[in-house]
Amino acid sequence: MSPSSSPPADSDDPALLREVVHSLSSGVAVVEPSTGVCRFQNEKFFEWFPPDPADVDAPVLERIPELDVDTALTRLEKGRAYKHEVDLKDGARTTSVNLVMRPATIDGDDVVVIEGTDATKIKEAEYMLDSYSSMAEKNARELQREKERAERLLLNIMPKAVFEEMKDFGSVAPQRFDNATILMLDFVGFTSMSVSRDPGALVSELNDIFSAFDRIVELFDCERLKTIGDAYMAVAGIPEPTSDHAQAIARVALRMRRYLERRNTSHREPWLGRIGIHTGAVVGSIVGVQKYVYDIFGPGVNLAARMEAVSEPMQITMTQETRELLREEFLCSDLGEAEIKGFGTQHLWSLDGESDWRR
């Protein structure tokens, strides 16, 4: 052995072992289970669980906060370990300690060995992870709410099938619909009403009326396309073709008129609507790049607008094309022929109500 080397330490040296145990960052204690007397505790355990100065001989297990002593002893008597977590307050600082109690035999005596480890950093990491997780979940919920809000807004300006196509492919191809029925409505004297009446109250009334129209349109699976001022436009047969598009719009028109009649009986100033209906071919497409609007185009739309323009207040005027599809299901009056700008002579009809032809 060289002069510079030293002999190995004796592992059975009690003083050395005691020094090592006292220097541990973990708390260690040896307790007699029958009496609770502490046979040994290192500095860290004493620091965490100091005895009560008024009763320094109290059982060690009673010094551990929130410990169910009876349950712990029962578990240990069965030769099983018992775990306990406790938060120790020291002013503003909190130390989280994880305790493990195990039955053991030392020098022929049954004892309980208690080992405590500082889990503060682990708890802090878990808390941070939980906070980040909660924040991520909150952000995900907010994003989902914003997505749903955006979808609701888009569904307010375009049919659902068109929205689904746009969501799946990012664009909507213009589409021709050979059989669609268009409804156009506006109110008599709205311009003078808007000048003479309180603008806020007028817009509120118009909003109430259009909201009721929206519910009627939805009831018969039609689509409200847009409102412009006091004008309201709805269509049936697009974007999903249906065989009863004319009947659906006719029922919508009759209920719109009925709603206005009922409403006018309880208001000082009546709202008198004119409605025009036509059945024909249209083209539907998304218009705009940043502000989307789904709209329909073609002579069919223009002719429906012409029907509205020639209607009398609270009258529903429709073309021959629509009348032929309604057959005996509806009551109609022949208005004869009229010269319609851009369309020549047209045979016009008044939609009066639904018949009882099925009875």
C-alpha positions in Angstrom: 0.0 0.0 0.0 1.4 3.4 -0.9 2.0 6.0 1.8 -0.6 8.3 0.2 -3.4 5.8 0.4 -5.6 5.4 3.4 -7.2 2.3 4.8 -10.9 1.7 3.9 -13.4 2.9 6.4 -14.9 0.4 8.7 -18.6 0.0 7.5 -19.5 -1.1 11.1 -18.3 2.1 12.7 -21.4 3.3 14.6 -20.2 6.9 14.7 -19.8 7.0 11.0 -23.2 5.4 10.3 -24.8 7.9 12.7 -23.1 10.8 10.9 -24.2 9.6 7.5 -27.9 9.1 8.6 -28.0 12.5 10.3 -26.7 14.2 7.1 -29.3 12.7 4.9 -31.8 15.0 3.2 -34.5 12.4 3.9 -36.1 12.1 7.3 -35.6 8.8 9.1 -37.1 7.5 12.4 -37.3 4.2 14.2 -40.3 3.8 16.5 -41.5 1.1 18.8 -45.1 0.2 17.6 -46.4 -0.8 20.9 -45.5 2.4 22.8 -44.8 4.9 20.1 -41.5 5.7 21.7 -38.8 7.0 19.3 -35.7 4.9 19.4 -34.0 7.0 16.8 -34.6 10.0 14.5 -32.2 12.0 12.4 -32.0 15.8 12.1 -34.3 16.1 9.1 -37.1 14.1 10.7 -36.8 16.1 13.9 -36.9 19.3 11.8 -40.0 18.2 10.0 -41.8 16.7 13.0 -40.5 18.3 16.2 -42.0 17.2 19.5 -44.3 19.4 21.5 -42.2 21.1 24.1 -44.9 20.6 26.6 -44.9 16.8 26.0 -41.6 15.7 24.5 -42.4 12.1 25.2 -45.6 11.9 23.2 -45.7 9.1 20.7 -43.9 9.9 17.4 -46.8 9.0 15.2 -48.9 11.6 17.0 -46.5 14.3 15.9 -47.3 13.6 12.2 -50.2 15.9 11.1 -53.3 14.3 9.6 -52.0 10.8 10.1 -54.6 8.1 10.9 -52.6 6.4 13.6 -55.0 3.5 14.1 -55.2 2.6 10.4 -51.4 2.9 10.1 -50.8 0.6 13.0 -53.3 -1.9 11.8 -51.7 -2.0 8.4 -48.2 -2.3 9.9 -49.3 -5.2 12.2 -50.2 -7.1 9.1 -46.7 -6.7 7.8 -47.7 -4.1 5.2 -46.2 -0.7 4.5 -48.3 2.4 5.0 -47.9 5.6 3.0 -48.9 9.1 4.1 -48.5 12.5 2.4 -48.4 15.7 4.5 -47.8 19.4 3.8 -45.8 21.2 6.4 -46.2 25.0 6.8 -43.3 27.2 7.8 -44.5 30.7 7.4 -45.1 31.3 3.7 -43.1 28.2 2.8 -44.8 24.8 2.3 -42.8 21.6 2.3 -44.5 18.5 0.9 -43.3 15.3 2.6 -44.0 11.7 1.5 -43.8 9.2 4.3 -43.4 5.5 4.1 -43.7 3.4 7.2 -42.5 -0.2 7.2 -42.4 -2.9 9.8 -38.9 -4.2 10.6 -36.9 -6.2 13.2 -33.8 -4.7 14.8 -31.8 -6.7 17.4 -34.8 -9.0 17.8 -37.3 -6.2 18.4 -40.2 -5.3 16.2 -40.0 -1.7 15.2 -41.5 0.7 12.6 -39.0 2.4 10.3 -40.3 5.7 9.0 -38.7 7.3 5.9 -39.7 10.7 4.7 -38.7 12.4 1.4 -39.1 16.0 0.4 -41.6 16.0 -2.5 -41.9 19.7 -2.8 -40.2 20.1 -6.2 -42.2 17.1 -7.5 -45.5 18.7 -6.3 -44.4 22.0 -7.8 -43.7 20.3 -11.1 -47.1 18.5 -10.9 -48.8 21.8 -10.1 -47.1 23.5 -13.1 -48.1 20.6 -15.3 -51.7 20.8 -14.0 -51.7 24.5 -14.6 -50.3 24.1 -18.1 -52.8 21.4 -18.8 -55.7 23.5 -17.5 -54.5 26.4 -19.5 -54.2 24.2 -22.6 -57.7 22.8 -22.0 -59.1 26.4 -21.5 -57.4 27.6 -24.7 -58.8 24.5 -26.5 -62.3 25.2 -25.2 -62.0 28.9 -26.2 -60.8 27.9 -29.7 -63.7 25.5 -30.0 -66.1 28.2 -28.9 -64.7 30.6 -31.4 -64.9 27.9 -34.1 -68.5 27.2 -33.3 -69.2 30.9 -33.2 -67.6 31.3 -36.7 -69.6 28.4 -38.0 -72.8 29.8 -36.7 -72.1 33.1 -38.3 -71.3 31.4 -41.6 -74.5 29.3 -41.4 -76.4 32.5 -41.0 -75.2 33.7 -44.4 -75.1 30.5 -46.4 -77.0 27.1 -46.5 -75.6 24.3 -44.5 -74.7 22.2 -47.5 -72.7 25.1 -49.0 -71.0 25.7 -45.6 -70.0 22.0 -45.5 -68.5 22.2 -49.0 -66.6 25.3 -48.1 -65.3 23.7 -44.9 -64.2 20.5 -46.7 -62.7 22.0 -49.9 -62.0 25.7 -49.0 -64.2 26.9 -51.9 -67.6 26.6 -53.4 -68.2 26.0 -57.1 -71.0 27.9 -58.7 -73.9 25.6 -59.3 -77.0 25.8 -61.6 -80.3 24.8 -60.2 -83.0 24.2 -62.8 -85.9 24.0 -60.4 -86.0 26.5 -57.6 -88.7 28.8 -56.2 -87.8 32.3 -55.1 -89.7 34.5 -52.7 -89.1 38.3 -52.5 -90.8 40.5 -49.9 -90.6 44.2 -49.0 -92.8 46.6 -47.1 -95.0 49.4 -48.4 -94.0 52.9 -47.3 -90.8 51.8 -45.5 -88.8 54.8 -46.7 -91.3 57.3 -45.3 -91.5 55.2 -42.1 -87.8 55.3 -41.6 -87.7 59.1 -41.9 -90.7 59.9 -39.7 -90.1 57.4 -36.9 -87.4 56.7 -34.3 -84.7 54.8 -36.2 -83.8 52.6 -33.2 -87.4 51.5 -32.6 -88.0 51.0 -36.4 -84.9 48.8 -36.8 -86.0 46.8 -33.6 -89.4 46.2 -35.1 -87.9 45.2 -38.4 -85.6 42.8 -36.7 -88.5 41.2 -34.8 -90.4 40.7 -38.0 -87.4 39.2 -39.9 -86.6 36.9 -37.0 -90.2 35.6 -37.2 -89.7 35.1 -40.9 -86.5 33.2 -40.3 -88.4 30.8 -38.1 -91.1 30.3 -40.7 -88.5 29.7 -43.4 -86.7 27.2 -41.3 -89.9 25.4 -40.5 -90.4 24.5 -44.1 -86.7 23.6 -44.9 -86.3 26.7 -47.1 -83.3 29.0 -47.1 -83.2 32.7 -46.1 -80.6 34.1 -48.4 -80.4 37.8 -47.4 -82.1 40.9 -46.2 -81.4 44.3 -47.8 -83.1 47.1 -45.9 -86.7 46.1 -45.8 -86.3 43.5 -48.5 -86.3 39.8 -47.5 -85.3 37.0 -49.9 -85.9 33.2 -49.4 -85.6 30.2 -51.7 -86.5 26.5 -51.8 -84.9 23.8 -53.9 -81.3 24.8 -53.3 -78.7 23.7 -52.5 -80.4 20.4 -52.0 -83.0 19.8 -54.8 -86.5 19.0 -53.6 -89.6 18.1 -55.5 -91.9 20.3 -53.3 -90.0 23.6 -53.5 -92.9 25.5 -54.9 -95.3 24.2 -52.2 -92.7 25.0 -49.4 -92.3 28.6 -50.5 -96.1 29.0 -50.9 -96.6 27.9 -47.3 -93.9 30.2 -46.2 -95.5 33.2 -48.0 -98.9 32.5 -46.6 -97.6 32.3 -43.0 -95.5 35.4 -43.4 -98.7 37.3 -44.4 -100.6 35.7 -41.6 -98.0 36.7 -39.1 -98.1 40.3 -40.3 -101.9 40.3 -40.1 -101.8 39.1 -36.5 -99.1 41.6 -35.6 -100.9 44.5 -37.2 -103.9 44.0 -34.9 -101.8 44.8 -31.9 -99.7 47.6 -33.2 -100.6 51.2 -33.9 -98.8 51.4 -37.3 -99.3 48.4 -39.6 -96.5 46.8 -41.6 -97.9 46.0 -45.1 -95.8 43.5 -47.1 -95.7 42.7 -50.8 -94.6 39.3 -51.8 -93.5 38.0 -55.2 -92.9 34.4 -56.1 -91.4 32.7 -59.2 -90.1 29.3 -60.1 -87.2 28.9 -62.5 -83.5 28.3 -63.0 -80.9 30.1 -60.9 -77.2 29.9 -60.3 -76.0 29.8 -56.7 -72.5 30.8 -55.6 -70.3 32.3 -52.9 -69.6 36.0 -53.5 -66.7 37.8 -51.9 -63.2 36.9 -50.7 -63.0 38.2 -47.1 -66.7 38.8 -46.4 -68.6 35.8 -47.7 -72.1 36.0 -49.0 -74.0 33.2 -50.6 -76.3 34.6 -53.4 -78.3 33.4 -56.3 -78.4 35.0 -59.8 -80.3 34.7 -63.0 -83.6 35.7 -64.7 -85.5 33.7 -62.1 -84.4 36.0 -59.3 -85.3 39.1 -61.3 -88.7 37.9 -62.2 -89.5 37.1 -58.6 -88.5 40.7 -57.8 -90.8 41.9 -60.6 -93.7 39.9 -59.1 -93.1 41.6 -55.7 -93.0 45.0 -57.4 -96.5 44.6 -59.1 -98.1 43.1 -55.9 -100.7 45.1 -54.0 -100.1 45.6 -50.2 -100.5 42.2 -48.4 -100.8 40.4 -51.7 -98.8 37.4 -52.8 -98.2 37.5 -56.6 -96.7 34.6 -58.5 -96.0 33.5 -62.1 -97.6 30.8 -64.2 -94.6 28.5 -63.6 -95.2 28.5 -59.9 -99.0 28.2 -60.2 -98.7 25.1 -62.3 -96.6 23.3 -59.6 -99.1 24.2 -56.9 -102.0 22.5 -58.6 -105.1 22.0 -56.4 -103.2 22.1 -53.1 -103.6 25.9 -52.9 -106.3 28.5 -53.6 -105.3 31.0 -56.3 -106.9 33.8 -58.1 -106.2 34.6 -61.8 -104.9 38.1 -62.2 -104.7 37.9 -65.9 -101.8 39.0 -68.1 -99.5 41.9 -67.5 -96.5 43.4 -69.3 -93.4 42.9 -67.1 -90.3 44.9 -67.8 -87.6 42.7 -69.3 -89.9 39.7 -69.5 -92.7 40.7 -71.8 -96.2 39.5 -71.2 -96.7 37.2 -68.1 -99.7 35.5 -66.7 -100.0 36.4 -63.0 -101.7 34.7 -60.1 -102.6 35.7 -56.6 -101.9 33.1 -53.9 -104.8 33.2 -51.5 -104.5 30.2 -49.2 -104.2 26.5 -48.8 -107.1 24.2 -49.9 -108.5 21.1 -48.3 -108.1 19.0 -51.4 -106.7 16.1 -49.4 -109.8 15.6 -47.3 
